[in-house]
Amino acid sequence: MKKIKNTDLNIKNVNEEVTVYGWVAKKRDLGGLIFIDLRDRSGIIQVTVRPDNKFYGLANSLKSEYVIKVFGKVVERENKNPNMETGEIEIDVKDLEILSTCDELPFPITDIVNTSDDNRLKYRYLDIRRNRLKDNLLLRSEVLHFLRNKMYDLGFTEVQTPILTASSPEGARDFVVPSRLFKGKFYALPQAPQIYKELLMVGGLEKYFQIAPCFRDEDARADRTLEFYQLDLEMSFVEEDEVLSIGEEIFYDTFTKFSKKEVTKPPFRRIAYRDAIDTYGTDKPDLRYGLEINDISDIFKNTEFTIFKDVLANGGVINAIVANNATDKYSRKDLDRLTELVKSKKASGLAYLKFDDEITGSIAKVVTEEETNSLKTKLNLTKGDLVLIVSGQKNIVKNALGQLRIEVANNLDLIDKNKLELCIINDFPMFEYDEENKKYEFCHNPFSLPHGGMSDYEEKRPEDILAYQYDFVCNGNEMASGAIRNHDLDSLAKGFEIVGYKREEVEKRFKSIFTAFKYGCPPHGGMAPGIDRILMLIQDEPNLREVQAFPTSASGADLMMGSPSELTDIQLNELGLIIKNEEK
């Protein structure tokens, strides 16, 4: 017998006898007439028990979240509820059975919960009964179904790759798993199926995908959790434009199907990495508003203002953003708050000018008339504009103004919340210099192809080498990363050598690739859209945990299952492990 969901029933089913199941969301006794709001996955239907009903006593004993089975007749409601999907009908009970009782709840099952996030995670199975989280998980299922069909339609083959794999010497920290059979050795959980999907290309599959779980031992934040899922895909015999075109289709079709917001139409705007940093202070810019960063160093090349003069003499820059018609929106206290923000990003401070009938601000008395006129011309300033200026080393200035740009946009309500504004950041540098450790590191994916192949390594400085790497960005969120892969072993080894790994070590670490690529490796590339972040944007959720079924807490603990947990002495002995306690 097909089980009927609550919302399968409507006015057309009046006089039919049906059986429904669910939880008691609410019970009301109105002058002897008992009304029960019965909730299942689909929604709520009203159940009625009259005083002369033999199940009246049982119905009267029901408490919140009891699980019950109801058999009865569908009847038309006298007082209809237009806010309920089943608001025109109710079920007149003929049989009632309690399937499970419920202890006192740690929090009420309502759309608005007045309890801590940790409590919600500890009792996640109760939290899932709430409409908001339940709807998010149901949508997740629909999106995954859509994406799988989409990939099949595009000619991709779904392949599952191993969860237990080898540790990699790049990227985030690995989660490691000790081996019982090979004592002293460890598996690692995959940060991504990077090597496996490249080996599938060597295997000749040409177009692969999977909904892949990824694990990274990093500190959690709103848009990052220890475990997440991505739509991992790879293709052979492709160039960058072909992969980007597939990505544009996936994002556009998914967002337009499941979101009511205005979505950027392909082709998406493409911004080179260095242009993104220069203009927005980040490689994941939010394009829903302006507030672009302007380099005004040339205006102050002959300045007598000591701070700016010293900055330029030491190879630094002077940059600014303009908040139009905002001079009256920021008090001195507000500007002090913005100053603390840029200082928290290692900037030395914040200078500002207000262009009203007269020019005022923190540096109004030390800039010349020529300099203010140049600012007006270069920045297209009009009355009421506020100029916010940060000076210092370029990377610090860009990052500080990038964060300030976001803060000002929120302050002035400049962000169009009804848009999903997508772009592509490409031409990433292959390497970036780590000032703290005095060495080069990979800027992005170490398996990426430099624009000039091996000749780039032979003829250019590491910081000047660009790679076929790209990110899809939406509303300030990185949505996907990808690259055209480097299938030349000499070039691949040279890249790792620049960041400090000898070829012998790289060949040992990545033995599978250095062996497989010798047997005929096609040029290939791919990308990996983040499933959780796609859902986060569709549902306007501020945190990835709201679109995942059983996430960990912000600290990385699973409060429901009690992990991470200690192992018994027997387990430790089997694995050949000794726990070393830190010295106090």
VOZA-941501 format. One record per residue (C-alpha): x, z, y; residue number from 0; residue in one letter. Coordinates in steps of 0.001 Angstrom, whole numbers, padded with zeros to 6 digits. Layout:
<atoms>
X|Z|Y|NUM|a;
...
</atoms>
This chain:
<atoms>
000000|000000|000000|0|m;
001373|-000975|003407|1|k;
001919|002043|005618|2|k;
000069|001819|008923|3|i;
001935|002716|012097|4|k;
-000006|004491|014813|5|n;
000266|001616|017259|6|t;
-000938|-000878|014639|7|d;
-004396|000531|015307|8|l;
-006633|-000460|018230|9|n;
-010282|-000921|019184|10|i;
-010629|-003699|016605|11|k;
-010087|-001151|013825|12|n;
-013129|001011|014707|13|v;
-015009|002199|011600|14|n;
-012037|001483|009325|15|e;
-010705|004310|007163|16|e;
-006944|004715|007442|17|v;
-004087|007020|006443|18|t;
-001426|007903|008989|19|v;
001634|010146|008888|20|y;
003750|011855|011526|21|g;
004655|014928|013567|22|w;
002332|017130|015577|23|v;
003389|016362|019145|24|a;
000652|018508|020686|25|k;
-002453|020439|019608|26|k;
-005340|021260|021935|27|r;
-008422|023394|021214|28|d;
-011241|022461|023583|29|l;
-014204|024659|022871|30|g;
-013822|024546|019133|31|g;
-012977|020835|019003|32|l;
-009328|020382|017979|33|i;
-007342|017410|019248|34|f;
-003972|016592|017713|35|i;
-001486|014133|019206|36|d;
000120|012666|016110|37|l;
003508|011027|016711|38|r;
005300|008550|014466|39|d;
008129|006122|015260|40|r;
005801|003719|017032|41|s;
003980|006164|019284|42|g;
001083|008628|019482|43|i;
-002508|008483|018273|44|i;
-005159|011148|018808|45|q;
-006628|012907|015771|46|v;
-009888|014876|016057|47|t;
-011108|017785|013889|48|v;
-014628|019146|014515|49|r;
-015715|022770|013850|50|p;
-017846|021812|010858|51|d;
-014928|019991|009204|52|n;
-013646|021785|006086|53|k;
-010079|021146|007332|54|f;
-010774|022872|010648|55|y;
-008931|026075|009643|56|g;
-005930|024115|008429|57|l;
-005903|022073|011617|58|a;
-006079|025252|013679|59|n;
-002936|026553|011927|60|s;
-000847|023546|012885|61|l;
002119|024105|015156|62|k;
004370|021808|017136|63|s;
006430|019400|014975|64|e;
004647|020138|011699|65|y;
004713|017010|009553|66|v;
001222|016014|008405|67|i;
-000730|013352|006557|68|k;
-004121|012361|007949|69|v;
-006908|010336|006338|70|f;
-009908|009481|008456|71|g;
-012115|006981|010268|72|k;
-011058|005123|013391|73|v;
-013614|005763|016134|74|v;
-013908|004789|019786|75|e;
-012882|007528|022201|76|r;
-015438|008811|024677|77|e;
-012717|009567|027250|78|n;
-010226|006724|027021|79|k;
-006595|007145|028076|80|n;
-005229|003954|029702|81|p;
-001707|005398|029636|82|n;
-001602|005429|025839|83|m;
-001199|002326|023716|84|e;
-003837|003764|021353|85|t;
-005850|005316|024195|86|g;
-009152|003599|023306|87|e;
-009432|005128|019831|88|i;
-008974|008303|017812|89|e;
-009101|009249|014131|90|i;
-011923|011464|012907|91|d;
-010310|013535|010126|92|v;
-011645|013372|006579|93|k;
-008534|014745|004885|94|d;
-005547|016659|006234|95|l;
-002349|017703|004470|96|e;
000663|019602|005755|97|i;
003786|017910|004399|98|l;
006319|020143|006136|99|s;
006287|023098|008520|100|t;
008592|023642|011497|101|c;
010536|026694|012664|102|d;
010798|027592|016338|103|e;
012441|024663|018109|104|l;
015762|025027|019996|105|p;
014232|022840|022711|106|f;
010871|021091|023190|107|p;
010452|017488|022063|108|i;
009603|016060|025459|109|t;
010936|013197|027561|110|d;
012600|015628|029951|111|i;
014673|018279|028178|112|v;
015917|021377|029943|113|n;
018835|022105|027653|114|t;
022570|021428|027527|115|s;
024112|018207|026228|116|d;
025926|020219|023560|117|d;
022623|021655|022343|118|n;
021130|018179|022176|119|r;
024096|016995|020093|120|l;
023960|020041|017802|121|k;
020312|019237|016987|122|y;
020604|015486|017355|123|r;
017949|014793|014712|124|y;
015460|016565|016994|125|l;
016775|014781|020066|126|d;
016135|011445|018332|127|i;
012402|012253|018188|128|r;
012291|012026|021990|129|r;
011075|008695|023340|130|n;
014157|007952|025413|131|r;
016695|008264|022613|132|l;
014373|006834|019979|133|k;
013731|003756|022123|134|d;
017461|003323|022691|135|n;
018144|003337|018955|136|l;
015283|000940|018230|137|l;
016623|-001391|020919|138|l;
020085|-001109|019401|139|r;
018675|-002373|016112|140|s;
016969|-005298|017844|141|e;
020112|-006241|019769|142|v;
022248|-006148|016612|143|l;
019691|-008305|014803|144|h;
019712|-010779|017696|145|f;
023511|-010908|017865|146|l;
023874|-011470|014141|147|r;
021395|-014349|014239|148|n;
023154|-015717|017297|149|k;
026510|-015763|015559|150|m;
025064|-017377|012445|151|y;
023447|-020055|014627|152|d;
026829|-020700|016247|153|l;
028387|-021323|012838|154|g;
030285|-018046|012412|155|f;
030882|-016348|009060|156|t;
030351|-012577|008832|157|e;
033207|-010736|007117|158|v;
033712|-006982|006753|159|q;
037311|-005843|007165|160|t;
038807|-002566|005838|161|p;
038294|000801|007488|162|i;
041429|002284|005894|163|l;
044375|000344|007267|164|t;
047925|000774|008592|165|a;
048947|002451|011825|166|s;
049997|000184|014715|167|s;
052720|000956|017267|168|p;
050692|-000183|020265|169|e;
047472|000672|022053|170|g;
045718|004037|021856|171|a;
046440|006853|019432|172|r;
045362|006223|015850|173|d;
043158|008458|013759|174|f;
045144|008954|010553|175|v;
043991|009714|007023|176|v;
046411|011319|004520|177|p;
046729|009681|001122|178|s;
046339|011756|-002041|179|r;
047980|009181|-004279|180|l;
050851|008395|-001908|181|f;
051844|011836|-000692|182|k;
053500|011841|002704|183|g;
051907|008532|003650|184|k;
048865|007895|005789|185|f;
046153|005358|006389|186|y;
044869|004751|009910|187|a;
041351|004003|011045|188|l;
041288|000641|012860|189|p;
041362|000613|016652|190|q;
040032|-002932|016172|191|a;
040190|-005472|013318|192|p;
042936|-007331|015216|193|q;
045328|-008228|012397|194|i;
042615|-008807|009806|195|y;
040772|-011346|011916|196|k;
043988|-013255|012571|197|e;
044669|-013299|008830|198|l;
041169|-014675|008286|199|l;
042170|-017575|010521|200|m;
045242|-018136|008352|201|v;
042817|-018070|005429|202|g;
040954|-021019|006920|203|g;
037570|-019437|007769|204|l;
037861|-020850|011320|205|e;
034930|-018894|012794|206|k;
034615|-015207|011886|207|y;
032551|-012306|013237|208|f;
031459|-008795|012349|209|q;
029805|-005806|013988|210|i;
032992|-003781|013754|211|a;
033465|-000003|014021|212|p;
036540|000919|016067|213|c;
038294|004278|016294|214|f;
040591|005528|019048|215|r;
041942|009035|019428|216|d;
041478|009156|023194|217|e;
039858|011629|025548|218|d;
036143|010897|025776|219|a;
034487|009833|029028|220|r;
031140|008384|030061|221|a;
031980|004835|028910|222|d;
034290|005696|026014|223|r;
033767|007622|022800|224|t;
036008|008227|019788|225|l;
034031|005773|017662|226|e;
032341|002668|019001|227|f;
031168|-000763|017853|228|y;
032059|-004232|019002|229|q;
030986|-007762|018199|230|l;
034365|-008890|016906|231|d;
034893|-012657|016721|232|l;
037745|-015101|016221|233|e;
038010|-018905|016135|234|m;
040676|-021395|015082|235|s;
041753|-024548|016925|236|f;
040425|-023345|020280|237|v;
041648|-023033|023822|238|e;
040746|-020333|026330|239|e;
037828|-022220|027897|240|d;
036105|-022619|024528|241|e;
036243|-018893|023778|242|v;
035047|-018032|027280|243|l;
032130|-020431|026905|244|s;
031032|-018674|023695|245|i;
031327|-015317|025455|246|g;
029243|-016509|028396|247|e;
026496|-017678|026050|248|e;
026484|-014377|024123|249|i;
026285|-012210|027235|250|f;
023802|-014366|029113|251|y;
021425|-014800|026181|252|d;
021577|-011118|025212|253|t;
021053|-009759|028707|254|f;
018275|-012199|029612|255|t;
016401|-011415|026390|256|k;
016590|-007633|026572|257|f;
016945|-006807|030279|258|s;
014510|-007363|033143|259|k;
017347|-007586|035639|260|k;
018719|-010705|037285|261|e;
021629|-011953|035176|262|v;
024549|-014105|036339|263|t;
024162|-017642|035034|264|k;
027105|-019342|033301|265|p;
029719|-020342|034149|266|p;
030717|-016870|035284|267|f;
033090|-016474|038200|268|r;
036723|-016335|037053|269|r;
039182|-014116|038885|270|i;
042887|-013910|038119|271|a;
044022|-010371|037320|272|y;
046309|-010061|040331|273|r;
043613|-011418|042657|274|d;
041195|-008828|041275|275|a;
043668|-006027|041962|276|i;
044426|-007331|045453|277|d;
040774|-007816|046415|278|t;
038975|-005020|044565|279|y;
041692|-002567|043524|280|g;
040704|-002830|039848|281|t;
040620|-005298|036962|282|d;
036940|-004478|036384|283|k;
035373|-005127|039789|284|p;
031723|-004582|040647|285|d;
030658|-007780|042422|286|l;
027193|-006604|043412|287|r;
028513|-005734|046866|288|y;
031333|-006735|049235|289|g;
033736|-004179|050710|290|l;
036703|-006319|049720|291|e;
040221|-005020|050302|292|i;
042105|-006697|053141|293|n;
045880|-006713|053587|294|d;
046500|-005956|057270|295|i;
050248|-005322|056963|296|s;
051107|-008330|059147|297|d;
049105|-006908|062061|298|i;
051380|-003874|062179|299|f;
054732|-005590|061588|300|k;
055899|-004554|065078|301|n;
053988|-001279|065266|302|t;
055394|001816|066914|303|e;
053108|004043|064829|304|f;
055694|005954|062793|305|t;
053684|006291|059560|306|i;
052860|002577|059323|307|f;
056351|001626|060468|308|k;
057991|003698|057716|309|d;
055604|002370|055068|310|v;
056484|-001253|055867|311|l;
060197|-000447|056097|312|a;
060036|000945|052550|313|n;
058339|-002153|051135|314|g;
054829|-000726|051215|315|g;
051567|-002234|052420|316|v;
048745|-001405|054802|317|i;
045288|-002291|053448|318|n;
041736|-001712|054618|319|a;
038079|-002049|053718|320|i;
035310|-002547|056278|321|v;
032003|-000737|056093|322|a;
029708|-002813|058279|323|n;
027354|-001016|060662|324|n;
028453|002346|059295|325|a;
030084|004216|062180|326|t;
027029|006442|062563|327|d;
026757|006985|058809|328|k;
030014|008951|058499|329|y;
030636|012260|060230|330|s;
034074|013833|060487|331|r;
033186|015962|057453|332|k;
032224|012840|055489|333|d;
035509|011155|056397|334|l;
037436|014265|055351|335|d;
035706|013986|051962|336|r;
036803|010342|051666|337|l;
040327|011415|052609|338|t;
040384|013910|049736|339|e;
039189|011168|047400|340|l;
042106|008824|048206|341|v;
044547|011734|048064|342|k;
043320|012482|044545|343|s;
044449|008928|043707|344|k;
047983|009728|044964|345|k;
047549|008112|048401|346|a;
049119|010000|051314|347|s;
045932|009953|053343|348|g;
043181|007925|054988|349|l;
043232|006460|058506|350|a;
040079|005122|060120|351|y;
038803|003329|063204|352|l;
035236|003177|064508|353|k;
034446|000041|066512|354|f;
031618|000987|068852|355|d;
031385|000628|072632|356|d;
034820|002183|072511|357|e;
037286|002407|069665|358|i;
037607|005889|068182|359|t;
039068|007335|065030|360|g;
042076|009087|063562|361|s;
044582|006446|064755|362|i;
042730|005135|067831|363|a;
045342|006598|070177|364|k;
048369|005138|068383|365|v;
047305|001516|067820|366|v;
047795|-001003|070619|367|t;
045175|-003222|072197|368|e;
046881|-006229|070607|369|e;
046630|-004621|067176|370|e;
042950|-003731|067576|371|t;
042166|-007252|068781|372|n;
043987|-008658|065749|373|s;
041942|-006367|063507|374|l;
038712|-007597|065125|375|k;
039697|-011213|064510|376|t;
041069|-010865|060972|377|k;
038321|-008563|059711|378|l;
035449|-010204|061666|379|n;
034535|-006848|063172|380|l;
031392|-006257|065198|381|t;
029966|-003221|066913|382|k;
029233|-000400|064473|383|g;
031882|-001349|061895|384|d;
034023|001331|060270|385|l;
037557|000390|059152|386|v;
039073|002585|056414|387|l;
042848|002211|056028|388|i;
045297|003330|053346|389|v;
049044|002705|053492|390|s;
051850|003218|051008|391|g;
053164|001651|047811|392|q;
051025|-001304|046795|393|k;
049791|-000089|043415|394|n;
048735|003290|044844|395|i;
047039|001696|047858|396|v;
045073|-000778|045747|397|k;
043884|001865|043289|398|n;
042901|004298|046039|399|a;
040945|001671|047972|400|l;
039347|000448|044757|401|g;
037942|003937|044172|402|q;
037033|004298|047849|403|l;
035176|000981|047689|404|r;
032926|002336|044922|405|i;
032323|005601|046773|406|e;
031366|003861|050037|407|v;
029076|001422|048226|408|a;
027215|004369|046709|409|n;
027135|006279|050007|410|n;
025640|003318|051881|411|l;
023311|002239|049049|412|d;
024885|-001224|048896|413|l;
024555|-001693|045138|414|i;
021767|-003960|043914|415|d;
020523|-002029|040873|416|k;
018420|-005008|039743|417|n;
021426|-007227|038984|418|k;
023771|-007702|036062|419|l;
026692|-009384|037813|420|e;
029159|-010830|035321|421|l;
032632|-012243|035871|422|c;
035745|-013038|033853|423|i;
039163|-011582|034652|424|i;
041941|-013759|033245|425|n;
045650|-014574|033671|426|d;
046710|-011016|032874|427|f;
050427|-010252|033137|428|p;
051948|-010035|029688|429|m;
053863|-006903|030694|430|f;
053748|-004133|033259|431|e;
056581|-001805|034221|432|y;
056117|001892|033495|433|d;
057832|003693|036370|434|e;
057592|007062|034662|435|e;
059315|005971|031442|436|n;
061409|003234|033077|437|k;
060416|000565|030568|438|k;
058075|-002373|030134|439|y;
054769|-001972|028323|440|e;
052193|-004528|027217|441|f;
049586|-004977|029925|442|c;
046903|-006011|027457|443|h;
046982|-007289|023867|444|n;
050514|-007654|022420|445|p;
049424|-010507|020161|446|f;
048525|-012738|023126|447|s;
050077|-016121|023865|448|l;
052175|-016412|027049|449|p;
051246|-019401|029204|450|h;
054618|-021029|028586|451|g;
055191|-019824|025062|452|g;
058779|-018976|024135|453|m;
060136|-020687|027248|454|s;
058493|-017998|029401|455|d;
060579|-015337|027670|456|y;
063726|-017387|028182|457|e;
063175|-018440|031801|458|e;
061069|-015753|033551|459|k;
061279|-012095|034400|460|r;
058910|-010051|032192|461|p;
056679|-009115|035153|462|e;
056195|-012817|035992|463|d;
054947|-013841|032544|464|i;
051206|-014506|032382|465|l;
049223|-014488|029152|466|a;
046070|-016152|027880|467|y;
044215|-012856|028075|468|q;
040768|-012265|029509|469|y;
038136|-009602|030032|470|d;
034410|-009987|030613|471|f;
033269|-007550|033312|472|v;
029752|-006544|034370|473|c;
028821|-004205|037227|474|n;
032260|-002590|037180|475|g;
032367|-002166|033389|476|n;
034775|-003868|031014|477|e;
032419|-005520|028511|478|m;
034806|-007489|026311|479|a;
038498|-008185|025891|480|s;
040086|-011164|024233|481|g;
042990|-013563|024108|482|a;
044417|-016744|022703|483|i;
046796|-015396|020075|484|r;
050486|-016021|019763|485|n;
050994|-017696|016388|486|h;
054724|-018361|016959|487|d;
056679|-015611|015185|488|l;
059826|-015894|017325|489|d;
057798|-015614|020517|490|s;
055739|-012750|019090|491|l;
058861|-010812|018119|492|a;
060427|-011452|021534|493|k;
057413|-009884|023256|494|g;
057770|-006695|021215|495|f;
061512|-006692|021874|496|e;
060859|-006530|025630|497|i;
058819|-003328|025196|498|v;
061492|-001732|023012|499|g;
060917|-002755|019398|500|y;
063612|-004484|017360|501|k;
062545|-007542|015387|502|r;
063257|-005784|012088|503|e;
060943|-002940|013054|504|e;
058197|-005305|014201|505|v;
058408|-007347|011003|506|e;
058135|-004129|009007|507|k;
055184|-002827|011042|508|r;
053343|-006127|010979|509|f;
054565|-007411|007640|510|k;
051228|-009042|006859|511|s;
051308|-011215|009976|512|i;
055008|-012075|009757|513|f;
054495|-013124|006155|514|t;
051159|-014929|006532|515|a;
052105|-016914|009640|516|f;
054891|-018593|007648|517|k;
052304|-020336|005465|518|y;
050545|-022472|008033|519|g;
048831|-020604|010869|520|c;
046349|-022440|013090|521|p;
046209|-021752|016826|522|p;
043405|-019244|017326|523|h;
041750|-016870|019747|524|g;
038793|-014585|020127|525|g;
037196|-011669|021872|526|m;
035149|-008533|021225|527|a;
032070|-007666|023323|528|p;
031313|-003938|023283|529|g;
027930|-003262|021671|530|i;
027563|000239|023118|531|d;
028346|-000879|026663|532|r;
025903|-003780|026435|533|i;
023166|-001308|025489|534|l;
024295|001127|028160|535|m;
023769|-001497|030870|536|l;
020473|-002809|029483|537|i;
019016|000707|029389|538|q;
020634|001968|032613|539|d;
022175|004841|030698|540|e;
025016|006746|032390|541|p;
026739|007668|029134|542|n;
027511|005823|025888|543|l;
026311|008827|023887|544|r;
022742|007970|024906|545|e;
022830|004712|022903|546|v;
024568|006082|019802|547|q;
022805|007905|016985|548|a;
025270|010698|016189|549|f;
028048|010824|018803|550|p;
030597|013571|019290|551|t;
030633|015847|022312|552|s;
032819|015257|025363|553|a;
035546|017282|023656|554|s;
035394|015108|020538|555|g;
033672|017672|018321|556|a;
030708|016865|016085|557|d;
028586|019922|016827|558|l;
025962|018957|014270|559|m;
028249|018380|011265|560|m;
030948|020833|012312|561|g;
033846|018416|012471|562|s;
036744|018336|012788|563|p;
036936|021055|010152|564|s;
039663|022827|008234|565|e;
040643|021779|004718|566|l;
040837|024175|001809|567|t;
044194|025104|000298|568|d;
043286|023031|-002751|569|i;
042705|019949|-000606|570|q;
045922|020516|001341|571|l;
047898|020829|-001902|572|n;
046357|017628|-003287|573|e;
047386|015789|-000131|574|l;
050824|017351|000063|575|g;
050148|018771|003521|576|l;
051243|021966|005241|577|i;
049515|023063|008435|578|i;
052060|024025|011066|579|k;
050651|026466|013585|580|n;
051819|026081|017152|581|e;
053998|028892|018448|582|e;
052303|031040|021032|583|k;
</atoms>
